[in-house]
Amino acid sequence: MNILNESLLVNYQQLFPELTPWQLEIVVLYSSGFNQNEIARIKNISKQAVSKALNEGKKRYHLEKVESIRSVFIARRLSNIPFCS
């Protein structure tokens, strides 16, 4: 099942060029509030595959905890929002 919009993923790929498309999908779902078991079910993959993708993202961002990926995701999204003057 693919619950992510392709054009949204293209935009996110520009914000997160360090991640592979596969890692990005997992990070987007995780940062949207889904837990690892839910992501595994949505993507029809093992929980271990989800965990591996998140751990690779954690390493790329030099984070201590996987949970910190959500903070990176939110910060980058917010920094990309145009402000009205």
LOLO-923762 format. One record per atom (N, C-alpha, C): x, y, z negated; chain; residue in three letters; residue number from 1. Coordinates in nm, 4 decimals. Each point is the difference from the previous one (the first is absolute). Last residue first. Example, Ala and Ser with C-alpha at 12.3 -4.5 7.8 and 13.67 -1.06 7.14 Angstrom:
// LOLO-923762
<node><east>1.2850</east><north>-0.2250</north><up>-0.7080</up><chain>A</chain><res>Ser</res><n>2</n></node>
<node><east>0.0820</east><north>0.1190</north><up>-0.0060</up><chain>A</chain><res>Ser</res><n>2</n></node>
<node><east>-0.0770</east><north>0.1090</north><up>-0.0730</up><chain>A</chain><res>Ser</res><n>2</n></node>
<node><east>0.0290</east><north>-0.5720</north><up>0.0070</up><chain>A</chain><res>Ala</res><n>1</n></node>
<node><east>-0.0890</east><north>0.1190</north><up>0.0000</up><chain>A</chain><res>Ala</res><n>1</n></node>
<node><east>0.0900</east><north>0.1200</north><up>0.0000</up><chain>A</chain><res>Ala</res><n>1</n></node>
END
This chain:
// LOLO-923762
<node><east>0.5276</east><north>3.8523</north><up>-0.4261</up><chain>A</chain><res>Ser</res><n>85</n></node>
<node><east>0.0573</east><north>0.1223</north><up>-0.0555</up><chain>A</chain><res>Ser</res><n>85</n></node>
<node><east>-0.1079</east><north>0.1032</north><up>-0.0256</up><chain>A</chain><res>Ser</res><n>85</n></node>
<node><east>0.0349</east><north>-0.5720</north><up>0.0071</up><chain>A</chain><res>Cys</res><n>84</n></node>
<node><east>-0.0618</east><north>0.1188</north><up>0.0588</up><chain>A</chain><res>Cys</res><n>84</n></node>
<node><east>0.0642</east><north>0.1239</north><up>-0.0630</up><chain>A</chain><res>Cys</res><n>84</n></node>
<node><east>0.2371</east><north>-0.4963</north><up>0.0700</up><chain>A</chain><res>Phe</res><n>83</n></node>
<node><east>-0.0657</east><north>0.0885</north><up>-0.0940</up><chain>A</chain><res>Phe</res><n>83</n></node>
<node><east>-0.0592</east><north>0.1207</north><up>0.0729</up><chain>A</chain><res>Phe</res><n>83</n></node>
<node><east>0.1293</east><north>-0.5459</north><up>0.1331</up><chain>A</chain><res>Pro</res><n>82</n></node>
<node><east>0.0165</east><north>0.1433</north><up>0.0290</up><chain>A</chain><res>Pro</res><n>82</n></node>
<node><east>-0.0802</east><north>0.0838</north><up>-0.0989</up><chain>A</chain><res>Pro</res><n>82</n></node>
<node><east>0.2232</east><north>-0.4905</north><up>-0.0834</up><chain>A</chain><res>Ile</res><n>81</n></node>
<node><east>-0.1297</east><north>0.0652</north><up>0.0143</up><chain>A</chain><res>Ile</res><n>81</n></node>
<node><east>0.0241</east><north>0.1492</north><up>0.0286</up><chain>A</chain><res>Ile</res><n>81</n></node>
<node><east>0.3401</east><north>-0.3364</north><up>-0.1067</up><chain>A</chain><res>Asn</res><n>80</n></node>
<node><east>-0.0322</east><north>0.0098</north><up>0.1422</up><chain>A</chain><res>Asn</res><n>80</n></node>
<node><east>-0.1338</east><north>0.0700</north><up>0.0254</up><chain>A</chain><res>Asn</res><n>80</n></node>
<node><east>0.1830</east><north>-0.1129</north><up>-0.4342</up><chain>A</chain><res>Ser</res><n>79</n></node>
<node><east>0.0948</east><north>0.0935</north><up>0.0604</up><chain>A</chain><res>Ser</res><n>79</n></node>
<node><east>-0.0280</east><north>0.0222</north><up>0.1484</up><chain>A</chain><res>Ser</res><n>79</n></node>
<node><east>-0.2524</east><north>-0.3179</north><up>-0.2492</up><chain>A</chain><res>Leu</res><n>78</n></node>
<node><east>-0.0312</east><north>0.1358</north><up>-0.0427</up><chain>A</chain><res>Leu</res><n>78</n></node>
<node><east>0.0923</east><north>0.1022</north><up>0.0642</up><chain>A</chain><res>Leu</res><n>78</n></node>
<node><east>0.0823</east><north>-0.4579</north><up>0.0787</up><chain>A</chain><res>Arg</res><n>77</n></node>
<node><east>-0.1271</east><north>0.0400</north><up>0.0620</up><chain>A</chain><res>Arg</res><n>77</n></node>
<node><east>-0.0331</east><north>0.1434</north><up>-0.0357</up><chain>A</chain><res>Arg</res><n>77</n></node>
<node><east>0.3751</east><north>-0.1899</north><up>-0.2038</up><chain>A</chain><res>Arg</res><n>76</n></node>
<node><east>0.0231</east><north>0.0243</north><up>0.1431</up><chain>A</chain><res>Arg</res><n>76</n></node>
<node><east>-0.1281</east><north>0.0429</north><up>0.0701</up><chain>A</chain><res>Arg</res><n>76</n></node>
<node><east>-0.0289</east><north>-0.1189</north><up>-0.4564</up><chain>A</chain><res>Ala</res><n>75</n></node>
<node><east>0.0827</east><north>0.1198</north><up>0.0168</up><chain>A</chain><res>Ala</res><n>75</n></node>
<node><east>0.0227</east><north>0.0313</north><up>0.1474</up><chain>A</chain><res>Ala</res><n>75</n></node>
<node><east>-0.2267</east><north>-0.4013</north><up>-0.1145</up><chain>A</chain><res>Ile</res><n>74</n></node>
<node><east>-0.0823</east><north>0.1186</north><up>-0.0277</up><chain>A</chain><res>Ile</res><n>74</n></node>
<node><east>0.0798</east><north>0.1275</north><up>0.0240</up><chain>A</chain><res>Ile</res><n>74</n></node>
<node><east>0.2342</east><north>-0.4086</north><up>0.0396</up><chain>A</chain><res>Phe</res><n>73</n></node>
<node><east>-0.1037</east><north>0.0097</north><up>0.1022</up><chain>A</chain><res>Phe</res><n>73</n></node>
<node><east>-0.0826</east><north>0.1279</north><up>-0.0178</up><chain>A</chain><res>Phe</res><n>73</n></node>
<node><east>0.3139</east><north>-0.1101</north><up>-0.3308</up><chain>A</chain><res>Val</res><n>72</n></node>
<node><east>0.0684</east><north>0.0428</north><up>0.1227</up><chain>A</chain><res>Val</res><n>72</n></node>
<node><east>-0.1029</east><north>0.0230</north><up>0.1104</up><chain>A</chain><res>Val</res><n>72</n></node>
<node><east>-0.1608</east><north>-0.1825</north><up>-0.3966</up><chain>A</chain><res>Ser</res><n>71</n></node>
<node><east>0.0397</east><north>0.1397</north><up>-0.0196</up><chain>A</chain><res>Ser</res><n>71</n></node>
<node><east>0.0692</east><north>0.0560</north><up>0.1237</up><chain>A</chain><res>Ser</res><n>71</n></node>
<node><east>-0.1112</east><north>-0.4595</north><up>-0.0104</up><chain>A</chain><res>Arg</res><n>70</n></node>
<node><east>-0.1212</east><north>0.0824</north><up>0.0097</up><chain>A</chain><res>Arg</res><n>70</n></node>
<node><east>0.0329</east><north>0.1477</north><up>-0.0147</up><chain>A</chain><res>Arg</res><n>70</n></node>
<node><east>0.3360</east><north>-0.3224</north><up>-0.0680</up><chain>A</chain><res>Ile</res><n>69</n></node>
<node><east>-0.0271</east><north>0.0203</north><up>0.1425</up><chain>A</chain><res>Ile</res><n>69</n></node>
<node><east>-0.1227</east><north>0.0886</north><up>0.0177</up><chain>A</chain><res>Ile</res><n>69</n></node>
<node><east>0.1462</east><north>-0.1693</north><up>-0.4252</up><chain>A</chain><res>Ser</res><n>68</n></node>
<node><east>0.0447</east><north>0.1342</north><up>0.0368</up><chain>A</chain><res>Ser</res><n>68</n></node>
<node><east>-0.0200</east><north>0.0297</north><up>0.1482</up><chain>A</chain><res>Ser</res><n>68</n></node>
<node><east>-0.0772</east><north>-0.4318</north><up>-0.2046</up><chain>A</chain><res>Glu</res><n>67</n></node>
<node><east>-0.1100</east><north>0.0937</north><up>-0.0220</up><chain>A</chain><res>Glu</res><n>67</n></node>
<node><east>0.0355</east><north>0.1419</north><up>0.0426</up><chain>A</chain><res>Glu</res><n>67</n></node>
<node><east>0.3230</east><north>-0.3556</north><up>-0.0048</up><chain>A</chain><res>Val</res><n>66</n></node>
<node><east>-0.0854</east><north>-0.0008</north><up>0.1187</up><chain>A</chain><res>Val</res><n>66</n></node>
<node><east>-0.1114</east><north>0.1040</north><up>-0.0139</up><chain>A</chain><res>Val</res><n>66</n></node>
<node><east>0.4602</east><north>0.0773</north><up>-0.2643</up><chain>A</chain><res>Lys</res><n>65</n></node>
<node><east>-0.1205</east><north>-0.0826</north><up>-0.0085</up><chain>A</chain><res>Lys</res><n>65</n></node>
<node><east>-0.0806</east><north>0.0111</north><up>0.1291</up><chain>A</chain><res>Lys</res><n>65</n></node>
<node><east>0.4215</east><north>0.2207</north><up>-0.0424</up><chain>A</chain><res>Glu</res><n>64</n></node>
<node><east>0.0176</east><north>-0.1051</north><up>-0.1013</up><chain>A</chain><res>Glu</res><n>64</n></node>
<node><east>-0.1179</east><north>-0.0960</north><up>-0.0030</up><chain>A</chain><res>Glu</res><n>64</n></node>
<node><east>0.1960</east><north>0.2817</north><up>0.4409</up><chain>A</chain><res>Leu</res><n>63</n></node>
<node><east>-0.0907</east><north>0.0089</north><up>-0.1137</up><chain>A</chain><res>Leu</res><n>63</n></node>
<node><east>0.0266</east><north>-0.1142</north><up>-0.0976</up><chain>A</chain><res>Leu</res><n>63</n></node>
<node><east>0.1709</east><north>0.1633</north><up>0.4681</up><chain>A</chain><res>His</res><n>62</n></node>
<node><east>0.0848</east><north>-0.0017</north><up>-0.1204</up><chain>A</chain><res>His</res><n>62</n></node>
<node><east>-0.0835</east><north>0.0200</north><up>-0.1268</up><chain>A</chain><res>His</res><n>62</n></node>
<node><east>-0.1417</east><north>-0.0551</north><up>0.4725</up><chain>A</chain><res>Tyr</res><n>61</n></node>
<node><east>-0.0190</east><north>0.1291</north><up>-0.0674</up><chain>A</chain><res>Tyr</res><n>61</n></node>
<node><east>0.0786</east><north>0.0089</north><up>-0.1304</up><chain>A</chain><res>Tyr</res><n>61</n></node>
<node><east>0.0115</east><north>-0.3960</north><up>0.2642</up><chain>A</chain><res>Arg</res><n>60</n></node>
<node><east>0.0252</east><north>0.1080</north><up>0.0966</up><chain>A</chain><res>Arg</res><n>60</n></node>
<node><east>-0.0085</east><north>0.1373</north><up>-0.0640</up><chain>A</chain><res>Arg</res><n>60</n></node>
<node><east>-0.1123</east><north>-0.3904</north><up>-0.2530</up><chain>A</chain><res>Lys</res><n>59</n></node>
<node><east>0.1442</east><north>0.0122</north><up>0.0226</up><chain>A</chain><res>Lys</res><n>59</n></node>
<node><east>0.0321</east><north>0.1163</north><up>0.0939</up><chain>A</chain><res>Lys</res><n>59</n></node>
<node><east>-0.4513</east><north>-0.1068</north><up>-0.0725</up><chain>A</chain><res>Lys</res><n>58</n></node>
<node><east>0.0590</east><north>0.0493</north><up>-0.1251</up><chain>A</chain><res>Lys</res><n>58</n></node>
<node><east>0.1500</east><north>0.0225</north><up>0.0176</up><chain>A</chain><res>Lys</res><n>58</n></node>
<node><east>-0.2324</east><north>-0.2097</north><up>0.3478</up><chain>A</chain><res>Gly</res><n>57</n></node>
<node><east>-0.0290</east><north>0.1435</north><up>-0.0061</up><chain>A</chain><res>Gly</res><n>57</n></node>
<node><east>0.0605</east><north>0.0640</north><up>-0.1233</up><chain>A</chain><res>Gly</res><n>57</n></node>
<node><east>0.0280</east><north>-0.4616</north><up>0.0345</up><chain>A</chain><res>Glu</res><n>56</n></node>
<node><east>0.0869</east><north>0.0601</north><up>0.1012</up><chain>A</chain><res>Glu</res><n>56</n></node>
<node><east>-0.0214</east><north>0.1515</north><up>0.0050</up><chain>A</chain><res>Glu</res><n>56</n></node>
<node><east>-0.2837</east><north>-0.2465</north><up>-0.2760</up><chain>A</chain><res>Asn</res><n>55</n></node>
<node><east>0.1355</east><north>0.0050</north><up>-0.0565</up><chain>A</chain><res>Asn</res><n>55</n></node>
<node><east>0.1006</east><north>0.0581</north><up>0.0988</up><chain>A</chain><res>Asn</res><n>55</n></node>
<node><east>-0.4430</east><north>-0.0718</north><up>0.1449</up><chain>A</chain><res>Leu</res><n>54</n></node>
<node><east>0.0046</east><north>0.1082</north><up>-0.0988</up><chain>A</chain><res>Leu</res><n>54</n></node>
<node><east>0.1390</east><north>0.0122</north><up>-0.0627</up><chain>A</chain><res>Leu</res><n>54</n></node>
<node><east>-0.0757</east><north>-0.3550</north><up>0.3000</up><chain>A</chain><res>Ala</res><n>53</n></node>
<node><east>-0.0099</east><north>0.1283</north><up>0.0716</up><chain>A</chain><res>Ala</res><n>53</n></node>
<node><east>0.0091</east><north>0.1170</north><up>-0.0975</up><chain>A</chain><res>Ala</res><n>53</n></node>
<node><east>-0.0150</east><north>-0.4333</north><up>-0.1861</up><chain>A</chain><res>Lys</res><n>52</n></node>
<node><east>0.1256</east><north>0.0211</north><up>0.0717</up><chain>A</chain><res>Lys</res><n>52</n></node>
<node><east>-0.0008</east><north>0.1344</north><up>0.0719</up><chain>A</chain><res>Lys</res><n>52</n></node>
<node><east>-0.3956</east><north>-0.1426</north><up>-0.2097</up><chain>A</chain><res>Ser</res><n>51</n></node>
<node><east>0.1005</east><north>0.0357</north><up>-0.0990</up><chain>A</chain><res>Ser</res><n>51</n></node>
<node><east>0.1343</east><north>0.0310</north><up>0.0673</up><chain>A</chain><res>Ser</res><n>51</n></node>
<node><east>-0.3434</east><north>-0.1679</north><up>0.2672</up><chain>A</chain><res>Val</res><n>50</n></node>
<node><east>-0.0333</east><north>0.1362</north><up>-0.0442</up><chain>A</chain><res>Val</res><n>50</n></node>
<node><east>0.1074</east><north>0.0486</north><up>-0.0963</up><chain>A</chain><res>Val</res><n>50</n></node>
<node><east>0.0294</east><north>-0.4417</north><up>0.1325</up><chain>A</chain><res>Ala</res><n>49</n></node>
<node><east>0.0325</east><north>0.0870</north><up>0.1144</up><chain>A</chain><res>Ala</res><n>49</n></node>
<node><east>-0.0278</east><north>0.1463</north><up>-0.0346</up><chain>A</chain><res>Ala</res><n>49</n></node>
<node><east>-0.1244</east><north>-0.3278</north><up>-0.3128</up><chain>A</chain><res>Gln</res><n>48</n></node>
<node><east>0.1458</east><north>0.0108</north><up>0.0042</up><chain>A</chain><res>Gln</res><n>48</n></node>
<node><east>0.0439</east><north>0.0903</north><up>0.1156</up><chain>A</chain><res>Gln</res><n>48</n></node>
<node><east>-0.4507</east><north>-0.1239</north><up>-0.0494</up><chain>A</chain><res>Lys</res><n>47</n></node>
<node><east>0.0352</east><north>0.1055</north><up>-0.0955</up><chain>A</chain><res>Lys</res><n>47</n></node>
<node><east>0.1505</east><north>0.0213</north><up>0.0003</up><chain>A</chain><res>Lys</res><n>47</n></node>
<node><east>-0.2148</east><north>-0.1896</north><up>0.4499</up><chain>A</chain><res>Ser</res><n>46</n></node>
<node><east>0.0232</east><north>-0.0413</north><up>-0.1385</up><chain>A</chain><res>Ser</res><n>46</n></node>
<node><east>0.0302</east><north>0.1214</north><up>-0.0879</up><chain>A</chain><res>Ser</res><n>46</n></node>
<node><east>-0.3237</east><north>0.0526</north><up>0.4274</up><chain>A</chain><res>Ile</res><n>45</n></node>
<node><east>0.1394</east><north>-0.0394</north><up>-0.0210</up><chain>A</chain><res>Ile</res><n>45</n></node>
<node><east>0.0156</east><north>-0.0419</north><up>-0.1463</up><chain>A</chain><res>Ile</res><n>45</n></node>
<node><east>-0.3773</east><north>0.2322</north><up>0.2522</up><chain>A</chain><res>Asn</res><n>44</n></node>
<node><east>0.0063</east><north>-0.1443</north><up>0.0212</up><chain>A</chain><res>Asn</res><n>44</n></node>
<node><east>0.1452</east><north>-0.0502</north><up>-0.0025</up><chain>A</chain><res>Asn</res><n>44</n></node>
<node><east>-0.1918</east><north>0.4521</north><up>-0.0851</up><chain>A</chain><res>Lys</res><n>43</n></node>
<node><east>0.0916</east><north>-0.0246</north><up>0.1111</up><chain>A</chain><res>Lys</res><n>43</n></node>
<node><east>0.0128</east><north>-0.1472</north><up>0.0351</up><chain>A</chain><res>Lys</res><n>43</n></node>
<node><east>-0.2831</east><north>0.1376</north><up>-0.3635</up><chain>A</chain><res>Ile</res><n>42</n></node>
<node><east>-0.0358</east><north>0.0856</north><up>0.1131</up><chain>A</chain><res>Ile</res><n>42</n></node>
<node><east>0.0838</east><north>-0.0336</north><up>0.1232</up><chain>A</chain><res>Ile</res><n>42</n></node>
<node><east>0.1047</east><north>-0.2176</north><up>-0.4096</up><chain>A</chain><res>Arg</res><n>41</n></node>
<node><east>-0.1282</east><north>-0.0472</north><up>0.0532</up><chain>A</chain><res>Arg</res><n>41</n></node>
<node><east>-0.0391</east><north>0.0797</north><up>0.1247</up><chain>A</chain><res>Arg</res><n>41</n></node>
<node><east>0.3826</east><north>0.1360</north><up>-0.2326</up><chain>A</chain><res>Ala</res><n>40</n></node>
<node><east>0.0232</east><north>-0.1328</north><up>0.0582</up><chain>A</chain><res>Ala</res><n>40</n></node>
<node><east>-0.1275</east><north>-0.0530</north><up>0.0640</up><chain>A</chain><res>Ala</res><n>40</n></node>
<node><east>-0.0324</east><north>0.3953</north><up>-0.2445</up><chain>A</chain><res>Ile</res><n>39</n></node>
<node><east>0.0695</east><north>0.0229</north><up>0.1265</up><chain>A</chain><res>Ile</res><n>39</n></node>
<node><east>0.0250</east><north>-0.1326</north><up>0.0711</up><chain>A</chain><res>Ile</res><n>39</n></node>
<node><east>-0.1821</east><north>-0.0188</north><up>-0.4310</up><chain>A</chain><res>Glu</res><n>38</n></node>
<node><east>-0.0982</east><north>0.0532</north><up>0.0960</up><chain>A</chain><res>Glu</res><n>38</n></node>
<node><east>0.0643</east><north>0.0225</north><up>0.1371</up><chain>A</chain><res>Glu</res><n>38</n></node>
<node><east>0.2795</east><north>-0.1315</north><up>-0.3574</up><chain>A</chain><res>Asn</res><n>37</n></node>
<node><east>-0.0903</east><north>-0.1094</north><up>0.0376</up><chain>A</chain><res>Asn</res><n>37</n></node>
<node><east>-0.1020</east><north>0.0458</north><up>0.1043</up><chain>A</chain><res>Asn</res><n>37</n></node>
<node><east>0.2942</east><north>0.3231</north><up>-0.1858</up><chain>A</chain><res>Gln</res><n>36</n></node>
<node><east>0.0686</east><north>-0.0935</north><up>0.0901</up><chain>A</chain><res>Gln</res><n>36</n></node>
<node><east>-0.0882</east><north>-0.1160</north><up>0.0443</up><chain>A</chain><res>Gln</res><n>36</n></node>
<node><east>-0.2495</east><north>0.4538</north><up>-0.1224</up><chain>A</chain><res>Asn</res><n>35</n></node>
<node><east>0.1073</east><north>-0.0738</north><up>-0.0669</up><chain>A</chain><res>Asn</res><n>35</n></node>
<node><east>0.0566</east><north>-0.1044</north><up>0.0971</up><chain>A</chain><res>Asn</res><n>35</n></node>
<node><east>-0.2323</east><north>0.4989</north><up>0.1103</up><chain>A</chain><res>Phe</res><n>34</n></node>
<node><east>-0.0160</east><north>-0.1448</north><up>0.0052</up><chain>A</chain><res>Phe</res><n>34</n></node>
<node><east>0.1146</east><north>-0.0669</north><up>-0.0749</up><chain>A</chain><res>Phe</res><n>34</n></node>
<node><east>-0.0459</east><north>0.4832</north><up>0.0748</up><chain>A</chain><res>Gly</res><n>33</n></node>
<node><east>-0.0620</east><north>-0.0567</north><up>-0.1185</up><chain>A</chain><res>Gly</res><n>33</n></node>
<node><east>-0.0223</east><north>-0.1493</north><up>0.0019</up><chain>A</chain><res>Gly</res><n>33</n></node>
<node><east>0.2304</east><north>0.3141</north><up>0.3128</up><chain>A</chain><res>Ser</res><n>32</n></node>
<node><east>-0.1428</east><north>0.0326</north><up>0.0015</up><chain>A</chain><res>Ser</res><n>32</n></node>
<node><east>-0.0756</east><north>-0.0653</north><up>-0.1143</up><chain>A</chain><res>Ser</res><n>32</n></node>
<node><east>0.4601</east><north>-0.0828</north><up>0.0882</up><chain>A</chain><res>Ser</res><n>31</n></node>
<node><east>-0.0127</east><north>0.1378</north><up>-0.0476</up><chain>A</chain><res>Ser</res><n>31</n></node>
<node><east>-0.1439</east><north>0.0486</north><up>0.0004</up><chain>A</chain><res>Ser</res><n>31</n></node>
<node><east>0.0989</east><north>-0.4289</north><up>0.1723</up><chain>A</chain><res>Tyr</res><n>30</n></node>
<node><east>0.0375</east><north>0.0022</north><up>-0.1417</up><chain>A</chain><res>Tyr</res><n>30</n></node>
<node><east>-0.0206</east><north>0.1399</north><up>-0.0581</up><chain>A</chain><res>Tyr</res><n>30</n></node>
<node><east>-0.0626</east><north>-0.0534</north><up>0.4637</up><chain>A</chain><res>Leu</res><n>29</n></node>
<node><east>-0.1054</east><north>-0.0688</north><up>-0.0748</up><chain>A</chain><res>Leu</res><n>29</n></node>
<node><east>0.0272</east><north>0.0054</north><up>-0.1503</up><chain>A</chain><res>Leu</res><n>29</n></node>
<node><east>0.3310</east><north>0.1763</north><up>0.2795</up><chain>A</chain><res>Val</res><n>28</n></node>
<node><east>-0.1221</east><north>0.0815</north><up>0.0090</up><chain>A</chain><res>Val</res><n>28</n></node>
<node><east>-0.1125</east><north>-0.0656</north><up>-0.0800</up><chain>A</chain><res>Val</res><n>28</n></node>
<node><east>0.4027</east><north>-0.2395</north><up>0.0413</up><chain>A</chain><res>Val</res><n>27</n></node>
<node><east>0.0161</east><north>0.1156</north><up>-0.0891</up><chain>A</chain><res>Val</res><n>27</n></node>
<node><east>-0.1248</east><north>0.0873</north><up>0.0021</up><chain>A</chain><res>Val</res><n>27</n></node>
<node><east>0.0170</east><north>-0.3637</north><up>0.2997</up><chain>A</chain><res>Ile</res><n>26</n></node>
<node><east>-0.0080</east><north>-0.0496</north><up>-0.1376</up><chain>A</chain><res>Ile</res><n>26</n></node>
<node><east>0.0074</east><north>0.1171</north><up>-0.0984</up><chain>A</chain><res>Ile</res><n>26</n></node>
<node><east>0.0617</east><north>0.0973</north><up>0.4545</up><chain>A</chain><res>Glu</res><n>25</n></node>
<node><east>-0.1377</east><north>-0.0448</north><up>-0.0242</up><chain>A</chain><res>Glu</res><n>25</n></node>
<node><east>-0.0184</east><north>-0.0447</north><up>-0.1449</up><chain>A</chain><res>Glu</res><n>25</n></node>
<node><east>0.4382</east><north>0.1103</north><up>0.1383</up><chain>A</chain><res>Leu</res><n>24</n></node>
<node><east>-0.0860</east><north>0.1172</north><up>-0.0121</up><chain>A</chain><res>Leu</res><n>24</n></node>
<node><east>-0.1452</east><north>-0.0397</north><up>-0.0284</up><chain>A</chain><res>Leu</res><n>24</n></node>
<node><east>0.3217</east><north>-0.3320</north><up>0.0973</up><chain>A</chain><res>Gln</res><n>23</n></node>
<node><east>0.0159</east><north>0.0530</north><up>-0.1354</up><chain>A</chain><res>Gln</res><n>23</n></node>
<node><east>-0.0940</east><north>0.1175</north><up>-0.0225</up><chain>A</chain><res>Gln</res><n>23</n></node>
<node><east>0.0106</east><north>-0.1706</north><up>0.4354</up><chain>A</chain><res>Trp</res><n>22</n></node>
<node><east>-0.0537</east><north>-0.0999</north><up>-0.0923</up><chain>A</chain><res>Trp</res><n>22</n></node>
<node><east>0.0054</east><north>0.0499</north><up>-0.1444</up><chain>A</chain><res>Trp</res><n>22</n></node>
<node><east>0.2040</east><north>0.2596</north><up>0.3438</up><chain>A</chain><res>Pro</res><n>21</n></node>
<node><east>-0.1474</east><north>0.0056</north><up>0.0065</up><chain>A</chain><res>Pro</res><n>21</n></node>
<node><east>-0.0667</east><north>-0.0965</north><up>-0.0982</up><chain>A</chain><res>Pro</res><n>21</n></node>
<node><east>0.4733</east><north>0.1627</north><up>-0.1508</up><chain>A</chain><res>Thr</res><n>20</n></node>
<node><east>-0.0465</east><north>-0.0680</north><up>0.1208</up><chain>A</chain><res>Thr</res><n>20</n></node>
<node><east>-0.1527</east><north>0.0138</north><up>0.0050</up><chain>A</chain><res>Thr</res><n>20</n></node>
<node><east>0.3006</east><north>0.3714</north><up>-0.2544</up><chain>A</chain><res>Leu</res><n>19</n></node>
<node><east>-0.0720</east><north>-0.1264</north><up>-0.0129</up><chain>A</chain><res>Leu</res><n>19</n></node>
<node><east>-0.0318</east><north>-0.0600</north><up>0.1359</up><chain>A</chain><res>Leu</res><n>19</n></node>
<node><east>0.2109</east><north>0.4299</north><up>-0.0707</up><chain>A</chain><res>Glu</res><n>18</n></node>
<node><east>0.0889</east><north>-0.1019</north><up>-0.0568</up><chain>A</chain><res>Glu</res><n>18</n></node>
<node><east>-0.0649</east><north>-0.1379</north><up>-0.0039</up><chain>A</chain><res>Glu</res><n>18</n></node>
<node><east>-0.2212</east><north>0.4177</north><up>0.1376</up><chain>A</chain><res>Pro</res><n>17</n></node>
<node><east>0.0776</east><north>-0.0665</north><up>0.1059</up><chain>A</chain><res>Pro</res><n>17</n></node>
<node><east>0.0937</east><north>-0.1091</north><up>-0.0520</up><chain>A</chain><res>Pro</res><n>17</n></node>
<node><east>-0.4254</east><north>0.2884</north><up>-0.1590</up><chain>A</chain><res>Phe</res><n>16</n></node>
<node><east>0.0782</east><north>-0.1058</north><up>-0.0645</up><chain>A</chain><res>Phe</res><n>16</n></node>
<node><east>0.0838</east><north>-0.0760</north><up>0.1026</up><chain>A</chain><res>Phe</res><n>16</n></node>
<node><east>-0.2845</east><north>0.3642</north><up>0.1249</up><chain>A</chain><res>Leu</res><n>15</n></node>
<node><east>0.0317</east><north>0.0401</north><up>-0.1373</up><chain>A</chain><res>Leu</res><n>15</n></node>
<node><east>0.0937</east><north>-0.0978</north><up>-0.0696</up><chain>A</chain><res>Leu</res><n>15</n></node>
<node><east>-0.1622</east><north>-0.0928</north><up>0.4352</up><chain>A</chain><res>Gln</res><n>14</n></node>
<node><east>0.0808</east><north>0.1218</north><up>0.0091</up><chain>A</chain><res>Gln</res><n>14</n></node>
<node><east>0.0410</east><north>0.0490</north><up>-0.1384</up><chain>A</chain><res>Gln</res><n>14</n></node>
<node><east>-0.2921</east><north>-0.3620</north><up>0.0334</up><chain>A</chain><res>Gln</res><n>13</n></node>
<node><east>0.1325</east><north>-0.0435</north><up>0.0447</up><chain>A</chain><res>Gln</res><n>13</n></node>
<node><east>0.0934</east><north>0.1199</north><up>0.0141</up><chain>A</chain><res>Gln</res><n>13</n></node>
<node><east>-0.4573</east><north>0.0691</north><up>-0.1004</up><chain>A</chain><res>Tyr</res><n>12</n></node>
<node><east>0.0767</east><north>-0.0415</north><up>-0.1165</up><chain>A</chain><res>Tyr</res><n>12</n></node>
<node><east>0.1407</east><north>-0.0436</north><up>0.0395</up><chain>A</chain><res>Tyr</res><n>12</n></node>
<node><east>-0.3018</east><north>0.1075</north><up>0.3449</up><chain>A</chain><res>Asn</res><n>11</n></node>
<node><east>0.0335</east><north>0.1199</north><up>-0.0773</up><chain>A</chain><res>Asn</res><n>11</n></node>
<node><east>0.0856</east><north>-0.0355</north><up>-0.1219</up><chain>A</chain><res>Asn</res><n>11</n></node>
<node><east>-0.1648</east><north>-0.3550</north><up>0.2508</up><chain>A</chain><res>Val</res><n>10</n></node>
<node><east>0.0985</east><north>0.0728</north><up>0.0809</up><chain>A</chain><res>Val</res><n>10</n></node>
<node><east>0.0430</east><north>0.1262</north><up>-0.0736</up><chain>A</chain><res>Val</res><n>10</n></node>
<node><east>-0.3476</east><north>-0.2502</north><up>-0.1887</up><chain>A</chain><res>Leu</res><n>9</n></node>
<node><east>0.1285</east><north>-0.0666</north><up>-0.0182</up><chain>A</chain><res>Leu</res><n>9</n></node>
<node><east>0.1105</east><north>0.0689</north><up>0.0805</up><chain>A</chain><res>Leu</res><n>9</n></node>
<node><east>-0.4391</east><north>0.1497</north><up>0.0566</up><chain>A</chain><res>Leu</res><n>8</n></node>
<node><east>0.0459</east><north>0.0346</north><up>-0.1343</up><chain>A</chain><res>Leu</res><n>8</n></node>
<node><east>0.1370</east><north>-0.0626</north><up>-0.0263</up><chain>A</chain><res>Leu</res><n>8</n></node>
<node><east>-0.2226</east><north>-0.1144</north><up>0.3922</up><chain>A</chain><res>Ser</res><n>7</n></node>
<node><east>0.0528</east><north>0.1374</north><up>0.0099</up><chain>A</chain><res>Ser</res><n>7</n></node>
<node><east>0.0504</east><north>0.0491</north><up>-0.1356</up><chain>A</chain><res>Ser</res><n>7</n></node>
<node><east>-0.2061</east><north>-0.4301</north><up>0.0193</up><chain>A</chain><res>Glu</res><n>6</n></node>
<node><east>0.1286</east><north>0.0032</north><up>0.0712</up><chain>A</chain><res>Glu</res><n>6</n></node>
<node><east>0.0584</east><north>0.1409</north><up>0.0091</up><chain>A</chain><res>Glu</res><n>6</n></node>
<node><east>-0.3183</east><north>-0.1810</north><up>-0.4026</up><chain>A</chain><res>Asn</res><n>5</n></node>
<node><east>-0.0154</east><north>0.0629</north><up>0.1296</up><chain>A</chain><res>Asn</res><n>5</n></node>
<node><east>0.1372</east><north>0.0121</north><up>0.0665</up><chain>A</chain><res>Asn</res><n>5</n></node>
<node><east>-0.1474</east><north>-0.3742</north><up>-0.3754</up><chain>A</chain><res>Leu</res><n>4</n></node>
<node><east>0.0701</east><north>0.1259</north><up>0.0202</up><chain>A</chain><res>Leu</res><n>4</n></node>
<node><east>-0.0154</east><north>0.0473</north><up>0.1444</up><chain>A</chain><res>Leu</res><n>4</n></node>
<node><east>-0.1545</east><north>-0.4189</north><up>-0.1925</up><chain>A</chain><res>Ile</res><n>3</n></node>
<node><east>-0.0856</east><north>0.1072</north><up>-0.0497</up><chain>A</chain><res>Ile</res><n>3</n></node>
<node><east>0.0638</east><north>0.1368</north><up>0.0197</up><chain>A</chain><res>Ile</res><n>3</n></node>
<node><east>0.0174</east><north>-0.5346</north><up>0.1885</up><chain>A</chain><res>Asn</res><n>2</n></node>
<node><east>0.0763</east><north>0.1244</north><up>0.0031</up><chain>A</chain><res>Asn</res><n>2</n></node>
<node><east>-0.0920</east><north>0.1138</north><up>-0.0421</up><chain>A</chain><res>Asn</res><n>2</n></node>
<node><east>0.0447</east><north>-0.5747</north><up>-0.0449</up><chain>A</chain><res>Met</res><n>1</n></node>
<node><east>-0.0846</east><north>0.1169</north><up>0.0000</up><chain>A</chain><res>Met</res><n>1</n></node>
<node><east>0.0894</east><north>0.1235</north><up>0.0000</up><chain>A</chain><res>Met</res><n>1</n></node>
END
